[in-house]
Amino acid sequence: MRTGVSVSGTRVIGPANPPPVLTGQKPGKRFSAPRQHADSSWPPNHVMLARVALLEQAPAFFGLPERTLRSLARRLRRITLGSGEAVVYQGEPGDSIFFIEHGRCRVMIERPPSVVTVAVLSEADFFGEAACLMNRPQQASVFAQTECTLYALDRQALHAVLGRDGELFDQLRTLAEQRFNLFADTAVQATWGMLLGEATVVGLYSPKGGSGGTCLALNLVGRLSRLYPGQVLLLDLDFPYSHAALLAGLVPTSCLARLAGVPPDSFEEVLLSSILYHAGGPMILPGALRPEESDAVTAELIARAIAILRKTFRYVVVDLGIAIDDSTLAVLDLTQHVVLVAAPELSAVKSAADAIEILQKLGTPDDRLTVVLNNRTPKPAVSKPAVERMLKRSVDVEVSFDGAKPDQAALTGKILSLTDPKSEITRGAQALADILEEKHGTGKQRHAQAEHSATGAGDC
């Protein structure tokens, strides 16, 4: 998932100002491993083999003779990092290439008014080559997303082993240039997506059935539509049964699944014509009308649809099913915010804890994940403090028990957030809407546009 994250203040990311995506994690402390000078001793054979295998997986290194790889492996410096610790900071000089043996690292570029995650690197990936080989300042800040083991190869060791092997250095510089351009393009695209006011895509995921995810998704859309009538869409991908339209009192006649065979030149027109309009302001697009149709909703179809919907609406809220399949992964890759819904029941909380771990592995920034505790019974089986201990993070929104109101609303086709301001569901939906507006609202974007215009004017 790639996201633009607003930066508070005017300081750039650094040891005293870690990025906001690390909020709640360990501060972005710089590692302080001492430089180890090469000596005549050899690492144990199993360590040497592991280092050589790591180098062999890196582009441009895999074709080197084994003797050369062993010489390089001997000069690698082992570095261990805790989650949230910094490896390098954007704008700093650098003289080392870092190879990831274990763990994941997040690569972030600060491009006012946002900080953009341009990559999440894992085992066998490497970074730092541009600063090391081309004497450029670090293009991005890199933070350990999990506990990490890295190996660093500094410029002096590289030249000592490879001497004047111009062909290899040319290959490494080409790779460095390609990655530099890729990261720069990604940062620009993510920043302009925010500046141009494209829709914020919100994935609402409930890993355990019966937690009330669809009810909250529908009421969140209802609350947001109070702010932006006709500009908020619910995309119902809660398969196999996509009932959000029926719960809102609407009768669907088409769905996303039936658009799979539509020609590209008419896809946008047919897509928009399939959307249902609710008199209270929300818009709803069913994913499928029958369970067997859900197989037609592929990751490619979802990406095509969301690309169009982002240009048409202010918010696109996607109600996801309980399974993390290709469709779910496609949505998560396109979201700017994830809402995780759990009921205070042991199995539901366990499923939520597993889901949070998966989302973190997928690169979801901590401040772009909102956890909702939805009380479906008057006496919860698991207390809120116990839920937070199991999840290893705080609950952002707690929805109190709302009696029979949700069931009555479902039977009568009403959206509580539009009809009952005293409902607990309404209060929970409002709290969620407030969080989304704080992080993605138009007021923030207008401020971002103003700052961007001012910066542009100063550059001319």
Protein Blocks (a to p, Z undefined) as FASTA:
>chain_A
ZZddddehjbdcdfklccfklgoiacddddfbdcddddfbdcdfklmmmmmmmmmmpghk
lmpcfklmmmmmmmpccddddehiafbdehiacfbdcddfbdcddddddddfbdcdfbdc
dehiaehklmmmnopacfbdcddfbdcddddddfklmmmmnopafklmmmmmmmmmmmmm
mmmmmmmmmmmmmmnopacddddddfbghklmmmmmmmmmmmmmmmmghiaccddfbdfb
dcklmmnopacfbdfklmmmgcfklmmmmmmmmpccdfklpacddfbfbfklmmmmcfkl
mmmmmmmmmmmmmbdcddddfbdcfklmmmmmmpcbdcdddddbfklmmmmmmmmmmmmm
nopafklcccddddfbfbdfbdfklmmmmnopacfbdcddehjmlmmmmmnopafklmmm
kbmklmmmmmmmmmmmmmmpmklmmmmmmmmmmmmmmmZZ
